[in-house]
Amino acid sequence: MQIRYAKIALKTLKSYDTPTRKRIIDSITMLTEMPPKGDIKALHNSQNERRLRVGKFRIVYEYITENKIKILQINRIDSRGDIYK
C-alpha cells in the first residue's frame, strides 16, 4: 500500500519537531496494516474520511484505489483544536 500526502499535510508535518514527526509517521505506518491500528473514528461529514488520534494531534485520511493499487491518502494533520475548522 502506498502512502500519499496532501501538500498542506506535508507542510504541517515538516513544521513539527523531530520526536513529534516520528511519532506521527509511525502512527501513519500502522494505518497500512490490515486491520489498521490506532484510535480511529469515521468523520460525520464525509463518507470516506476517517481520523486517527495521536496524542493531541489528529490525522485525517482516506483509502482510495487507483489502477487496482490501494493508496492511503493523508489529507490533513493538525492539533485537536484546529483540525475540524
C-alpha positions, 0 to 999 in steps of 0.5 A, spaced: 500 500 500 502 506 498 502 512 502 500 519 499 500 526 502 496 532 501 501 538 500 498 542 506 499 535 510 506 535 508 507 542 510 504 541 517 508 535 518 515 538 516 513 544 521 513 539 527 519 537 531 523 531 530 520 526 536 513 529 534 514 527 526 516 520 528 511 519 532 506 521 527 509 517 521 509 511 525 502 512 527 501 513 519 505 506 518 500 502 522 494 505 518 497 500 512 496 494 516 490 490 515 486 491 520 489 498 521 491 500 528 490 506 532 484 510 535 480 511 529 473 514 528 469 515 521 468 523 520 460 525 520 461 529 514 464 525 509 463 518 507 470 516 506 474 520 511 476 517 517 481 520 523 486 517 527 488 520 534 495 521 536 496 524 542 493 531 541 494 531 534 489 528 529 490 525 522 485 525 517 485 520 511 482 516 506 483 509 502 482 510 495 484 505 489 487 507 483 489 502 477 487 496 482 493 499 487 490 501 494 493 508 496 492 511 503 491 518 502 493 523 508 489 529 507 490 533 513 494 533 520 493 538 525 492 539 533 485 537 536 483 544 536 484 546 529 483 540 525 475 540 524 475 548 522 
